[in-house]
Amino acid sequence: MKQIIPVLIVAVTAAAAGCGGETTMPKPVDCTSVADTTQPATVSFQNDIRPLFLADLDGGYGCGDSDCHGGILISSDYSVDTYESLLEQGEQARDLGICSIKPGDPDASYFYRKLSNASGIAGVPMPFGKPLMDQEDRETVRVWILEGARNN
């Protein structure tokens, strides 16, 4: 019995060390703005971008519906409920190591790439199960991001 206890201690210690393991934390993504915000914005978050998330009946695409990216049942760990949550990385953007929105650079913005069905983006283009965002609305989002994705 005395010989079993030291063996158990070594085994438990080794197992615990393996559980913690050496995990590599993902490198932080630099999502700071690269936009020239000295120029006036032509696209408003409140007037032009936010309405795109509204329900289909209100002229939007329904992205903010409670079964998608709004409310308490958000999918992909990504919410469009607030300006702040829109800028936070969701699960898929984190996995790819890119910004949700990189102000000034739509091509480095997961949000825009997902709307545009860009290559290298997981799954189907958004909004899922609803009419895809038309070219004019995608261009509005692109310009908003180019102008710095301002909360105006």
C-alpha positions as CSV (number, residue, x, y, z in Angstrom):
1,M,0.0,0.0,0.0
2,K,2.9,2.4,0.8
3,Q,4.3,1.9,-2.6
4,I,1.0,2.6,-4.4
5,I,0.5,6.1,-2.8
6,P,3.7,7.6,-4.3
7,V,2.8,6.1,-7.7
8,L,-0.7,7.6,-7.4
9,I,0.7,11.0,-6.5
10,V,3.0,11.0,-9.5
11,A,0.2,9.9,-11.8
12,V,-2.3,12.5,-10.6
13,T,0.4,15.3,-10.8
14,A,1.3,14.3,-14.4
15,A,-2.4,14.1,-15.4
16,A,-3.1,17.5,-13.8
17,A,-0.1,19.0,-15.6
18,G,-1.3,17.6,-18.9
19,C,-4.8,19.0,-18.4
20,G,-3.4,22.5,-18.0
21,G,-1.0,21.8,-20.8
22,E,0.8,24.5,-22.6
23,T,-1.8,26.1,-24.8
24,T,-0.8,28.8,-27.2
25,M,-3.0,31.9,-26.8
26,P,-4.0,33.5,-30.1
27,K,-2.1,36.5,-31.0
28,P,-4.1,39.7,-30.3
29,V,-5.6,41.2,-33.4
30,D,-5.0,44.9,-34.0
31,C,-8.4,46.3,-34.8
32,T,-7.5,50.0,-34.4
33,S,-8.7,52.3,-37.0
34,V,-6.7,53.0,-40.2
35,A,-9.3,55.4,-41.5
36,D,-8.8,59.0,-42.3
37,T,-11.4,60.5,-40.0
38,T,-10.4,64.1,-40.7
39,Q,-13.0,64.0,-43.5
40,P,-16.7,64.2,-42.8
41,A,-18.6,60.9,-42.8
42,T,-21.1,60.4,-45.6
43,V,-22.6,57.3,-43.9
44,S,-24.3,57.4,-40.5
45,F,-24.3,54.4,-38.2
46,Q,-27.7,55.4,-36.6
47,N,-29.4,56.4,-39.9
48,D,-27.8,54.1,-42.5
49,I,-26.2,51.0,-40.8
50,R,-28.4,50.3,-37.8
51,P,-31.6,50.1,-39.8
52,L,-30.1,47.3,-41.9
53,F,-30.3,45.0,-38.8
54,L,-34.0,45.6,-38.3
55,A,-36.7,43.0,-39.0
56,D,-37.6,42.3,-42.6
57,L,-40.9,44.1,-42.1
58,D,-39.2,47.3,-41.1
59,G,-37.0,47.3,-44.2
60,G,-34.0,45.6,-42.7
61,Y,-32.5,42.1,-43.2
62,G,-33.4,40.8,-39.7
63,C,-29.8,40.4,-38.5
64,G,-30.9,41.7,-35.1
65,D,-33.7,39.2,-34.7
66,S,-33.6,37.2,-31.4
67,D,-32.8,34.0,-33.3
68,C,-29.8,35.4,-35.1
69,H,-27.5,38.1,-33.8
70,G,-29.7,39.9,-31.4
71,G,-31.3,39.4,-28.0
72,I,-30.2,36.6,-25.7
73,L,-30.0,33.8,-28.2
74,I,-27.3,35.3,-30.4
75,S,-25.6,32.9,-32.8
76,S,-21.9,32.7,-33.4
77,D,-21.2,34.6,-30.2
78,Y,-21.8,37.8,-32.2
79,S,-24.4,40.5,-31.5
80,V,-25.5,43.4,-33.6
81,D,-27.6,44.8,-30.7
82,T,-25.3,47.7,-30.1
83,Y,-22.5,49.6,-31.8
84,E,-20.0,48.3,-29.3
85,S,-21.1,44.6,-29.7
86,L,-20.8,45.0,-33.5
87,L,-17.1,45.8,-33.2
88,E,-16.4,42.8,-30.9
89,Q,-15.0,39.7,-32.4
90,G,-17.5,36.8,-32.7
91,E,-16.5,33.2,-32.6
92,Q,-15.7,32.9,-36.3
93,A,-13.7,36.1,-36.5
94,R,-11.7,35.0,-33.4
95,D,-11.0,31.6,-35.0
96,L,-9.7,33.3,-38.1
97,G,-7.7,35.9,-36.2
98,I,-9.3,38.9,-37.9
99,C,-11.3,41.9,-36.7
100,S,-15.0,41.9,-36.7
101,I,-14.7,45.4,-38.1
102,K,-11.4,47.1,-38.9
103,P,-12.3,50.7,-39.3
104,G,-10.8,52.0,-42.6
105,D,-10.3,48.5,-44.0
106,P,-13.4,46.6,-45.2
107,D,-11.3,43.7,-46.6
108,A,-9.8,43.1,-43.2
109,S,-13.3,43.2,-41.6
110,Y,-15.0,39.8,-41.0
111,F,-18.4,41.5,-40.9
112,Y,-18.1,43.0,-44.4
113,R,-16.5,39.8,-45.8
114,K,-19.3,37.7,-44.4
115,L,-21.9,40.0,-46.1
116,S,-20.0,39.9,-49.3
117,N,-19.5,36.1,-49.5
118,A,-15.7,36.6,-49.6
119,S,-13.4,33.6,-49.9
120,G,-12.0,32.2,-46.7
121,I,-15.1,32.9,-44.6
122,A,-16.9,30.0,-43.0
123,G,-20.4,29.1,-43.8
124,V,-23.0,30.9,-45.9
125,P,-23.1,34.6,-46.5
126,M,-25.3,36.6,-44.2
127,P,-28.1,37.1,-43.6
128,F,-28.8,33.4,-43.4
129,G,-32.2,32.1,-44.6
130,K,-33.2,35.6,-45.7
131,P,-32.7,37.6,-48.9
132,L,-29.0,38.4,-49.2
133,M,-28.0,42.0,-48.7
134,D,-28.2,43.9,-52.0
135,Q,-25.2,45.5,-53.6
136,E,-26.3,49.0,-52.6
137,D,-26.6,48.1,-48.9
138,R,-23.2,46.2,-49.0
139,E,-21.6,49.3,-50.5
140,T,-23.1,51.4,-47.7
141,V,-21.5,49.1,-45.2
142,R,-18.2,49.2,-47.1
143,V,-18.2,53.0,-47.2
144,W,-19.1,53.2,-43.5
145,I,-16.1,51.0,-42.6
146,L,-13.8,52.9,-45.0
147,E,-14.8,56.2,-43.3
148,G,-13.9,54.7,-39.9
149,A,-17.0,52.8,-38.8
150,R,-18.0,55.8,-36.7
151,N,-20.7,55.7,-34.1
152,N,-22.6,58.7,-35.6
